[in-house]
Amino acid sequence: MASNKQINELKEILEQRKETIESNIQDSIDNISKLNDCDCKDDLDFAEASSDSFTSGVIVKQQQQELKEIEEALDRIKKGTYGVCEMCDEMIALGRLKAKPFAKFCTDCREIHEHNNH
């Protein structure tokens, strides 16, 4: 079980990652807006702008998902349920939390969850 000190360290990591992602998302949205406003001179320019816009959109979607998981982890810290597997109610190993601080499943349950959702 993670100590209060370890949980506070993981909380700090989560909050820093949250700030980084929020900044990245805003930057990507700004870039998509610029790409959409670009004055394309030919089909090649248009294709490049469309590709860049699509790629930025995919990245934003992935980062929004990670942001949601981070916010859920921060909420679990507030509720006192952080580090407890949502499937089996066992403690999530500290090593797993250090590798993925927003993990909500222990390693065994994560494998079951991924197998059932793919």
C-alpha positions as CSV (number, residue, x, y, z in Angstrom):
1,M,0.0,0.0,0.0
2,A,1.3,3.4,-0.9
3,S,2.1,5.7,2.0
4,N,0.6,9.3,2.3
5,K,4.0,10.6,1.2
6,Q,4.1,8.4,-1.9
7,I,0.5,9.3,-2.7
8,N,1.4,13.0,-2.4
9,E,4.4,12.5,-4.7
10,L,2.2,10.8,-7.3
11,K,-0.4,13.5,-6.9
12,E,2.3,16.1,-7.7
13,I,3.2,14.1,-10.8
14,L,-0.4,13.9,-11.9
15,E,-0.9,17.6,-11.4
16,Q,2.2,18.5,-13.4
17,R,1.2,16.1,-16.2
18,K,-2.3,17.7,-16.2
19,E,-0.9,21.2,-16.6
20,T,1.4,19.9,-19.5
21,I,-1.5,18.2,-21.3
22,E,-3.8,21.2,-20.9
23,S,-1.1,23.4,-22.4
24,N,-0.5,20.9,-25.2
25,I,-4.2,20.7,-26.0
26,Q,-4.6,24.4,-26.2
27,D,-1.5,24.7,-28.4
28,S,-2.9,22.0,-30.7
29,I,-6.2,23.7,-31.0
30,D,-4.5,26.9,-31.8
31,N,-2.5,25.2,-34.5
32,I,-5.6,23.5,-36.0
33,S,-7.2,26.9,-36.2
34,K,-4.2,28.3,-38.0
35,L,-4.1,25.4,-40.4
36,N,-7.8,25.8,-41.1
37,D,-7.3,29.5,-41.8
38,C,-4.3,29.0,-44.0
39,D,-4.4,30.3,-47.6
40,C,-3.7,27.2,-49.6
41,K,-2.2,28.0,-53.0
42,D,-2.7,24.6,-54.5
43,D,-3.9,21.0,-53.9
44,L,-0.5,20.0,-52.3
45,D,-0.7,22.9,-49.8
46,F,-4.3,21.9,-49.0
47,A,-3.4,18.2,-48.6
48,E,-0.5,19.1,-46.3
49,A,-2.7,21.4,-44.2
50,S,-5.4,18.8,-44.0
51,S,-3.0,16.0,-43.0
52,D,-1.4,18.2,-40.3
53,S,-4.9,19.2,-39.0
54,F,-6.0,15.6,-38.8
55,T,-2.8,14.5,-37.0
56,S,-3.2,17.4,-34.5
57,G,-6.8,16.3,-34.0
58,V,-5.9,12.7,-33.2
59,I,-3.2,13.9,-30.7
60,V,-5.7,16.2,-29.0
61,K,-8.2,13.4,-28.7
62,Q,-5.6,11.1,-27.1
63,Q,-4.5,13.8,-24.7
64,Q,-8.1,14.6,-23.7
65,Q,-8.5,10.9,-22.8
66,E,-5.3,11.0,-20.7
67,L,-6.5,14.2,-19.1
68,K,-9.8,12.6,-18.2
69,E,-8.0,9.7,-16.6
70,I,-5.7,12.0,-14.6
71,E,-8.7,14.0,-13.3
72,E,-10.3,10.8,-12.3
73,A,-7.1,9.7,-10.4
74,L,-7.0,13.1,-8.7
75,D,-10.6,12.7,-7.7
76,R,-9.8,9.2,-6.2
77,I,-7.0,10.8,-4.2
78,K,-9.5,13.3,-2.7
79,K,-12.0,10.4,-2.0
80,G,-9.3,8.2,-0.4
81,T,-9.7,5.4,-2.9
82,Y,-6.6,6.1,-4.9
83,G,-4.5,3.0,-5.5
84,V,-7.4,0.6,-5.1
85,C,-8.2,-1.6,-8.1
86,E,-11.7,-0.7,-9.4
87,M,-12.3,-4.3,-10.4
88,C,-11.1,-6.4,-7.5
89,D,-10.7,-3.9,-4.7
90,E,-7.1,-5.0,-4.1
91,M,-4.2,-2.5,-3.8
92,I,-2.5,-1.5,-7.0
93,A,1.3,-2.1,-6.8
94,L,3.3,1.0,-6.1
95,G,5.5,0.2,-9.1
96,R,2.5,0.2,-11.4
97,L,1.3,3.5,-9.9
98,K,4.8,5.0,-10.5
99,A,4.7,3.8,-14.1
100,K,1.1,4.9,-14.7
101,P,-0.1,7.2,-11.9
102,F,-3.6,7.3,-13.2
103,A,-3.9,3.4,-13.3
104,K,-7.3,2.3,-12.0
105,F,-6.7,-1.5,-12.3
106,C,-4.1,-3.8,-10.9
107,T,-2.0,-5.6,-13.4
108,D,-4.1,-8.8,-13.5
109,C,-7.4,-6.9,-13.8
110,R,-5.9,-4.6,-16.4
111,E,-5.2,-7.6,-18.6
112,I,-8.8,-8.9,-18.1
113,H,-10.2,-5.4,-18.9
114,E,-8.1,-5.0,-22.0
115,H,-9.0,-8.5,-23.2
116,N,-12.7,-7.9,-22.7
117,N,-12.6,-4.5,-24.5
118,H,-10.7,-5.5,-27.6
